[in-house]
Amino acid sequence: MADQPNSLADQLLEAHIKHELSALKGAKLRKFVAGEVDRLFELADSVTLNEAVSEDQILGVIQRLVVNMELDAGIPELAGEMASQVLSAPVQSETELREILSRDQAAAFVEEFLQLREHRERLIGEIMAHPVYQELVSNLVYHGLVNYLYEDNLISRNVPGVGSMMKFGKRVATRAVPGIDETFEKRIKSWLSDSLPGLLQRSEQFLLRALSDDELRDTIMAAWNGVEDRSLSELQNGLGDLELQEFVVLGYEFWLSFRKTTYFEGCYQAVVAHLFAKYGDEPLATLLGDVGVTPAVVMAEVDAFAQPTLDLLRQSGYLEGLLRRRLAPFYRSAAAKKLLES
């Protein structure tokens, strides 16, 4: 009976498909989805996070989709092209920096930065201890001393001919006692070597005083005053498409290696562990509420995407085909045949 084209089973199948196609559009669809969303949120009041999903399941998702998922080489190329389009968009020249970051917001960031006094002092100390900085200080002091002794001291500047006489005397002395320059240089550098720790300590103390909260605040905000009225395109001068794409590629390559590091693994494991420690035994509704997911939020996305998507699937014939593939096996099953024949 079910094998006949006009059988009762076929007629029921067609009627069922027609019913579903009618229900999956317009006001009927929205009313149905809204009701189910409300029921799901009611269920979320009685189901905990631990009951819904395990910590290992979340870690597995991160491992598969974030850490191990192979990313096609076209991704950095597309990202570079999109970044280039963003930087060349008219909005860049039409937007001033202060429209993105207000003066009050910039000042708030500065105040938070100034709270990191211990980090600032440690950074200054590490710079002072760096061999490159020590060599820089040594060279500056050495050349300053030499220039002062032979050219820029008070007597040489104010007494005509003394500077030339000192240079002449230096040349004569060098000819009379070969190696005097080297000896002089060694003595100055030896003195510098002995004096360097004290110089560096005074240098560090000077910087700590100079880089006080008030000085830093005034300096940074003065710099802000000079750029807040400039457009974003002006601030991007010198950053061409090629340089931008290179930065995108470097960032992409960094991410590919960084996501495999033990450090990154430790970070996301800590985040997931904290999530379950805080919400594991709480109803899902608590977590959803804390992150701002409400029935109204869900329905806003349903209105934006669900109906247009289903309309497209209906027009293409996919939705009807899906319903047939889903329902036809039942209407042609032995169980349905038995019921219809009884």
GIGI-V681373 format. One record per helix or strand of 3 or more residues. SS is the DSSP state (h for helix, s for strand). FROM is the first residue (numbers start at 1). TO is the last residue. If there is no record, write none. Layout:
BEGIN
ss->SS from->FROM to->TO
ss->SS from->FROM to->TO
END
This chain:
BEGIN
ss->h from->8 to->23
ss->h from->26 to->44
ss->h from->49 to->52
ss->h from->55 to->67
ss->h from->74 to->88
ss->h from->91 to->94
ss->h from->97 to->100
ss->h from->103 to->114
ss->h from->117 to->129
ss->h from->131 to->152
ss->h from->154 to->158
ss->h from->162 to->176
ss->h from->180 to->210
ss->h from->213 to->227
ss->h from->232 to->235
ss->h from->241 to->258
ss->h from->262 to->279
ss->h from->284 to->290
ss->h from->295 to->316
ss->h from->318 to->331
ss->h from->334 to->341
END
